[in-house]
């Protein structure tokens, strides 16, 4: 499965300044992600994994270093170029779903398909996550797991090359979490989308091809998982 | 419809109350623009159509008796297009069924053909025939007031002779669109009329064969009016017409219409910005909050690939949608009120027709201005949304930093914790607090502006009718008479006292300033009927020499006591006398100038003469007096003080009542819009805080108080500012109203300030209570679970 790297990250650093406090969120991180793989980024909160994901997803910028997507440097792109990059290549899933409360499930997905280059029908995306029956419900009428599956449908509907998931199961109980992971695994298997999942739940590492562990803004070398298991077998 | 637009529609539906409150404030601004500019355009259009089609003169002059041959010399003046010489004289009209005599003016019509200048619009019947010496046409307003139609008869005292006349036609003239009788401050259609008779008939009655006493002319577009006026003055000087020539600007009817247009223009300039400013502020407040609430949604939209521009445009559309609602409401109401106002003008002014201008450009302009103001208000918030980096937007905003501003920690010991919370919040968001207070103060100011006119008009009526001119009637003689004539007037039935006066027309000249005035001479003192008032409004005696000018006249002429001015005596062939300004008087009507009787007699060089008398009348014998006046040919005119006052009060109060209703509605809309929105935003920002308090065991009342304390402080603090701004607005209104006809004093009673504040407080209370109900119904669990 390992082919050419889709992301090449070298010496990436990020320093935040919140008021008078300076935080080194990312400290000299280098790693590669390969096309079609399922990667899990492990680490406690504050370890820098979200910052890393945000930078390769084009919603945050690095302080120094380089992050290449298919050989194209992301650091140094201007806002317009970053918007274009996100729109064309990246799908996001967040811990708190971030659905637009005033739009139905279907409309939340359509929000993305409307501006994507080669989207799948919004209904098909919902079907893929097993939510076709509830597509006309507003977020407030859906459970947490359902909302997260809508968010996944929204992320995959544009058929992105990479799917970046930041604690997708963080706000869910184990049963619902497994359903969500299954949805992600299905997408990865059927569409071949490179998938990176951030989690602080070590059990989830079992479903990945490779696992990266973050701590204090640094990343340790990847561990290869020769036999990934199905999400239903994950020990929560 | 795109998904973002769908979100927009649902957001609007959710925010409808706040959006509508803002839209209504915008609507007020739009309405004022459409109303004032629309009515001004309709009025201007109607006036110029009437003027053009009926050849309204541009130059006017009068004389005692000028030979007809002069007409050709006037016509030959450079720039003069057409000339019409006329006989114009005051008459007394004795209308059946009307106790009091009416004043009138008789104007001659050419014996042959139609007049070349100041043509008549014939509403009904026909013009009088030359051969019939007992026929006349009358103006429509007068005919309507007395229910006259062609074929009816009436009686007039013309040059001291009573004549029975038959009405042949009902007419309107561009010269008398605004027809005002002697001694009146507003038109009274019942007591003032204009009638038209053939020139030859009038020439016989006034002994003016081959002569005229009035001339009007139209001029070419490029003509220099000032030069023509000067030339006509020179030509008429030997014939008692010195200084009488003038342009349209000094023609009463035209000048009054102009004044009305100036006021409409002022209204369109002053009021809309107030509303647009408030609307911009409200939009800013609402949108900033909305964007704060949707922070994570914005982050998400950006993360999935929507550009900053697309997101800014999304919120821009929300603002534009609100502006469009405001525009629609404002345009509809403005057009409706504008139509009503124009119809009202149609009643007040005598136009044969009304032209309604519906101006598309006006709506476009109003729309652009409104959307512009709204977007300007939204700009900061929208730009903030555009700038927000997606990764930052996805994180909750940092907690608001409160500070111990102004030693609030010390205050904390004086107030309860709840009051301290309210105060800290106010100071933390001081800019919003200040703007909210300004918004509220503007509604107080609008109310003061609407209500002060009652105070000022009352003060004006009190001054004019109960301090200065305390007589019941003023009788004007057909010509000047010896002082003994006052005995004859005293002898009229019902006359309790009579005070003679002398009046003479003159032109007051100082430097390049020049004003046509009437110099009045009479004995003034503490106990006289008619009194000259000093600037402090106390009765004063007239100095033995010199001239006393009203404040407005002195200001217009840039004259001060001790200054010398020239007085061109129109009745003395324009002889120029030098006079010293010996005092300043307060007079709200006309351009008054007073002299002691001996001083004027000396100036005129013909010994003591009188022009008429002011009389005190026994109410019970009024009918006898009226009958006697109608039967006394030597009395050429009569002004009835009580009736003038009543008519003035009626007209002004009708106008003010309409304006006040409109202003109160506007002020309530502003107050409600500002307070409601400000309370909703506060509630939204502090729902968590307030819910926490409830969980901690505070009662609904106590929690509601946190919100109420803040609003109450803002509303109370806004009042003095509102009063001050209201005084400023009122001053503008008073200045706008000031004309050569009358000026309104600026008087604002304490009760007006109190009433204005009460209305604002009431509106604020209602708005706050509506929001408080939401505090009472806070869903504690949901609010606390919501991430913010």
Interface residues (C-beta under 8 A of the other chain):
Chain A: X18 X19 X51 X54 X57 X59 X60 X61 X79 X80 X83 X84 X86 X87 X88 X90 X91 X92 X94 X96 X98 X100 X101 X102 X103 X107 X108 X110 X111 X112 X114 X115 X116 X154 X155 X158
Chain B: X2 X3 X4 X6 X7 X10 X11 X14 X296 X297 X299 X300 X301 X302 X303 X304 X305 X306 X307 X308 X389 X390 X391 X394 X398 X787
